[in-house]
Amino acid sequence: MEATTATPQTGHPRRWLILGVLVISLLVVVLDNTVLNVALRTISDPQRGLGATQSQLEWAINSYTLVFAGLLFTAGILADRLGRRITLITGLALFGIASLISAYAQSADQLIAARALMGLGAAAVMPATLSIIANVFDPRERGRAIGIWAGAVGLGVAIGPIVGGLLLEHFWWGSVFLINVPIALAGAILVGIIVPESRDPRPGRIDVFGVLLSIVGLTLLTYGVIEGGDKGFGSTQAWGSLGAAVVVLAGFVVLELRLKYPSLDVRLFSNRRFAASTGMIGLVFFAAMGAMFFGAFYLQLVRGYGPLASGALFVPFAVGQMIFAPRSAAMVKRFGPKAVSAVGLLLVAIGLASWLFIGATTPIWVVGAAFGIMGVGMANVMPSATETIMSAVPREKAGVGSAVSNTIRQLGGALGVAALGAVISSVYRGRLGDATDGLPSAAASAAKESISGAYGVAEHAGPGAGALVQHANDAFITAVHYASIGSVVVALLGALVALIWLPGKRPATAPAPTSSEALAEEQGVELVEA
């Protein structure tokens, strides 16, 4: 019998312990996003919170998103150049300090500013965790590790609303931010002790102008998306920002094509697997995050659930990711990325389509099942798409690959909330009709702005409160149905991208892509023991 030689293991000896530390670091960022969703109504209360207006609540979310998305790419470049461990520790420290400031903010404007600082910390944390995984794991194990990393996102989604609900029922609103501080502190300490430093050993000349263009372009793009959702995409701020973003980012692409040491090799997008994977991430987050946004308002207002109960109904979404994301690598190996990604996106579309049949009295288990199906679908899309993106760049450029993945995800989610939120606002106002006739001008304007405004007006509307709430609920549910149609179309578009551009199952006789020669070529990253 012919002797076989095992391919040597090139991963870090402590790679699984390192992954556990990275999961803790990732959890703090994911927890914050999901916790805030259940705290918005409390923060808007003048007695229990800060009395924040609808616009201030939106900017409490959007100031974080704006800084986070605008600086993700730059943070990935700096992590490759300066060191991923030190970047991660710095990001966790910033995030913890900003969380402490947020918890004790004395006004909505202070909270908005503190949230922007949290976005800066998160921008350093997210790409660093994924790029460290790419460097400490052998390519043969990287898919499984990224699946566990994606499952950790699901864990954060599951824990966040429940923790937030419990804190809000027993403590003041700032406790939902204060919970981040010990997690960030523990993560920073463990990263410093266990995670090895890694960086690009041949960084070349830094592309300062390209980095600045990317910050300006991504910030303008995110701001335009946010303004489009708030004021309509026909407003000067929205289309002006989006138009300027297109010009700046086009200039960035032209510059990167001409440089010997570009901050982003845009030729990567000529690789159909890389381009298709980034597109799928953007599309699936567009569809899913928009649904999570209107789902929170449906549960807390139309159905009247408190923060804890409404948070618990998001758990099926998280459980689907936690169970299936770590298994996605095995599914891709068995069925191929085309089939796994397409089926995952179809499941997301089915979960979103369920909202077409959800009304004010629909059994609540139907809502939980819809979220669960969406979670299972995303668990089969995100890990394989992320692994494809990370495998397309050399290990020493892992920060850039991670930044591309996270930037597309953040922008896709922001665009989904903005675009589907704009659909809901437009349909809601149209369907509310003459329900506000007879109300004072200011009250009528508040009721037409959003369903939250209608509920606030109803508290002081006397005998007409019941009729106003009923009209607002009916208008909002109709608006949700229209928005769900849009999200289903986007998810189906993602499935079409997978079917056209992703490869099918690798033939059993095809050579494995992780031969010793290929692995040797991927090395060259500098690893320094802590």
Secondary structure, 3 states (H helix, E strand, C coil): CCCCCCCCCCCCCCHHHHHHHHHHHHHHHHHHHHHHHHHHHHHCCCCCCCCCCHHHHHHHHHHHHHHHHHHHHHHHHHHHHHCHHHHHHHHHHHHHHHHHHHHCCCCHHHHHHHHHHHHHHHHHHHHHHHHHHHHHCCHHHHHHHHHHHHHHHHHHHHHHHHHHHHHHHHCCCCHHHHCHHHHHHHHHHHHHHHCCEEECCCCCCCCHHHHHHHHHHHHHHHHHHHHHHHHCCCCHHHHHHHHHHHHHHHHHHHHHHHCCCCCCCHHHHHCHHHHHHHHHHHHHHHHHHHHHHHHHHHHHHHCCCCHHHHHHCCHHHHHHHHHHHHHHHHHHHHHCHHHHHHHHHHHHHHHHHHHHHCCCCCCHHHHHHHHHHHHHHHHHHHHHHHHHHHHCCCHHHHHHHHHHHHHHHHHHHHHHHHHHHHHHHHHHHHHHHHHHCCCCHHHHHHHHHCHHHHHHHHCCCHHHHHHHHHHHHHHHHHHHHHHHHHHHHHHHHHHHHHHHHCCCCCCCCCCCCCCHHHHHHHCCCEEECC
